[in-house]
Amino acid sequence: MGELFLILISAMLVNNFTLALFLGLCPFMGVSAKVGTALRMGAANVFVLVITSITAWGLNTYVLGPAPYLRIISFVVVIASLVQIVEMTIKKFSPALFRELGIFLPLITTNCAILGLAIFQTNRGYGFLEGLAFAVGAGLGLTLALVLMASIREQTELATVPSVARNMGLVLIVAGSLSLAFMGFAGLFTG
């Protein structure tokens, strides 16, 4: 149980996909203007990451054993299918959220964090439970990064910001600062 907790915390803080590994930057830069939207986008990513983890484990364990060269193609097909299901579900049950997320919802398909999770999980030889802990940790880390960025962006809307640092300039400055802050977790866990 302790090992699962370490995998979860490591994926969430130490090896945060967005702030340490620089994966998943598209939703991080694009959807992080409002905290509510960032939370919902994070939840959608957590769901897709968990389902991807389960599917990657199943593919590696039962299907791709004799044909590992088909791994990436299989992962891409599964991820695209999962995101389509998530997109249709959100459109059906929350049209307002569907409009808020806009183009960024289908971009989960091309979110390198999703594919990165499947590849990292496979290369590290994680079993079912380790893969789930890794996926939940990665999803919570992505959600944490989205919410931190959104809350800072909401606060800076009320601040006087020099014109040279407005909009994307400020986003990049904040992203760099958050990334540096998360580097402080690097010595927290070893292994």
SVG drawing of the C-alpha trace seen along z (x, -y; Angstrom):
<svg xmlns="http://www.w3.org/2000/svg" viewBox="-28 -49 45 63">
<polyline fill="none" stroke="black" stroke-width="0.4" points="0.0,0.0 2.9,-2.3 4.3,-1.8 1.0,-2.8 0.9,-6.0 4.5,-6.8 3.6,-6.3 0.5,-8.5 2.4,-11.3 5.3,-11.1 3.1,-11.4 1.2,-14.2 4.0,-16.4 7.6,-15.2 7.0,-14.2 4.0,-16.3 3.2,-15.8 2.6,-19.5 5.0,-21.3 8.0,-18.9 7.7,-16.8 6.0,-19.6 3.3,-17.2 -0.3,-18.4 0.6,-22.1 -2.3,-22.7 -5.1,-22.6 -2.7,-24.1 -2.3,-27.2 -5.7,-27.3 -8.3,-26.3 -6.8,-27.8 -8.5,-31.1 -11.3,-30.2 -11.0,-27.9 -14.3,-26.2 -13.4,-25.4 -10.0,-24.2 -11.5,-21.8 -13.9,-20.3 -11.2,-19.9 -9.0,-18.3 -11.8,-15.9 -12.2,-15.0 -8.4,-14.3 -8.4,-12.2 -11.2,-10.1 -9.4,-9.6 -6.1,-8.9 -7.7,-6.2 -9.4,-4.5 -6.3,-4.8 -4.3,-3.2 -6.7,-0.3 -6.8,0.2 -3.0,0.0 -2.6,2.6 -5.1,4.8 -3.5,4.4 0.0,5.1 -1.1,8.0 -3.5,9.8 -3.2,8.6 0.2,7.1 2.5,9.6 3.7,11.1 3.4,7.8 4.9,5.0 5.6,3.0 1.8,2.3 1.8,0.6 1.8,-3.1 -0.8,-2.6 -3.0,-0.7 -2.7,-3.4 -3.6,-6.2 -6.7,-4.3 -7.9,-3.6 -7.2,-7.2 -9.1,-8.7 -12.0,-6.4 -12.1,-7.3 -12.0,-11.0 -14.9,-10.7 -16.9,-8.9 -16.0,-11.6 -16.9,-14.4 -20.3,-12.9 -21.0,-12.4 -20.2,-16.0 -22.2,-17.3 -25.2,-15.2 -25.1,-16.0 -23.5,-19.4 -23.9,-21.5 -22.6,-24.6 -19.3,-22.9 -19.1,-21.5 -19.3,-25.1 -16.8,-26.4 -14.2,-23.8 -14.6,-24.3 -11.8,-23.0 -9.8,-22.0 -12.0,-19.0 -11.2,-17.2 -7.6,-18.2 -7.4,-15.7 -7.0,-13.2 -3.7,-14.8 -2.8,-15.6 0.7,-14.1 0.1,-13.5 -2.5,-10.8 -0.1,-9.0 2.8,-9.6 0.9,-7.9 0.4,-4.8 4.0,-4.7 5.5,-5.5 3.3,-2.9 4.3,-0.2 8.0,-1.1 8.0,-1.1 6.3,2.3 3.5,1.2 0.8,3.8 -2.9,3.0 -2.9,1.3 0.3,-0.6 -1.0,-1.8 -4.2,-3.1 -2.2,-4.9 0.0,-6.4 -3.0,-7.5 -4.8,-9.1 -1.6,-10.8 -0.9,-12.1 -4.5,-13.3 -4.6,-15.0 -1.2,-16.6 -2.6,-17.9 -5.7,-19.2 -3.6,-20.9 -1.5,-22.6 -4.7,-23.8 -6.3,-25.1 -3.1,-26.8 -2.7,-28.6 -6.4,-29.5 -6.5,-30.9 -3.4,-33.0 -4.8,-34.2 -8.1,-35.2 -6.2,-37.2 -4.1,-39.0 -7.2,-40.1 -7.7,-42.6 -4.1,-43.6 -2.3,-46.3 0.0,-44.4 2.4,-46.1 1.3,-45.9 4.4,-43.9 3.5,-41.1 -0.3,-40.9 -2.0,-37.8 0.3,-35.0 3.4,-36.7 2.0,-36.6 0.8,-33.0 4.3,-32.0 5.9,-33.8 3.5,-32.2 4.0,-28.8 7.7,-29.1 7.4,-30.2 5.1,-27.3 7.5,-24.9 10.3,-26.2 8.2,-25.8 7.4,-22.2 11.1,-21.5 11.4,-21.8 9.6,-18.5 12.4,-16.7 14.2,-15.7 11.0,-14.6 11.0,-11.0 13.8,-8.9 13.5,-5.9"/>
</svg>
